[in-house]
Amino acid sequence: MTVPPSTPDPGYGAPGNLPAPGWYADPAGSGSLRWWDGTAWTGHLSAGQLSAPANPYRMGRPQISPSTPVYNPFIWLIATLPIIPLISLAFWNPVLRTRTTGLRRVQTMDPASILTLPYLLALGTGLVIYAVSAVLAYLDWQKLRRDGVVRPFHWAWVFLSRELYVIGRSVVVHEAAPRRGLAPVWVTLGMIVLTAALIGIKVSTLITAVAGHTII
């Protein structure tokens, strides 16, 4: 079996130290690039023509096959799970109450009027989703590696920010699969806008309610 030239870092090759999946000079001599899936040549040919022998050191990140999916349930769950605490937050409509405390009978805001069940559910589900997102990011990272993406964005970035992982992951996949891989970024941006809008509405409502109470 004819195999393509080795990549600069054999450690990223397929099992058996074969070259990593990517575009290489067509061994049939067509002058085009043919897709090597890591174990055998495929029928995919690139549209471009080679003007000189391919130099693996100038190819950048190896590209994956056009038939390889770049999305999976893990990344979609990471991008969309934050809708759950937003639903709880949407039902948070506190009715502010005051209570009298101390010897001087000072009136203060009753915290129980703010820390209602929807608020606590939004807070609790947010923490659970943070932990679940770490597991999903690890599974997504492993899936990308199995699909031939070289050095996918590391899953541990999700601990710093779920949005950071989605954006970094999408950029790397887009490099390996041009014109594909950026859809989770747009979903995440939509979630950020929706979250900001809902929080803005709730804060505005709360400020209006506070202004309507006279606290001595």
Secondary structure, 3 states (H helix, E strand, C coil): CCCCCCCCCHHHCECCCECCCEEEECCCCCCEEEEECCCCEEEEEEEEECCCCCCHHHCCCCCCCCCCCCCCHHHHHHHHCCHHHHHHHHCCCCCCCEEEECCCCEEEECHHHCCCHHHHHHHHHHHHHHHHHHHHHHHHHHHHHHCCCCCCCCHHHHHCCHHHHHHHHHHHHHHHCCCCCCHHHHHHHHHHHHHHHHHHHHHHHHHHHHHCCCCC
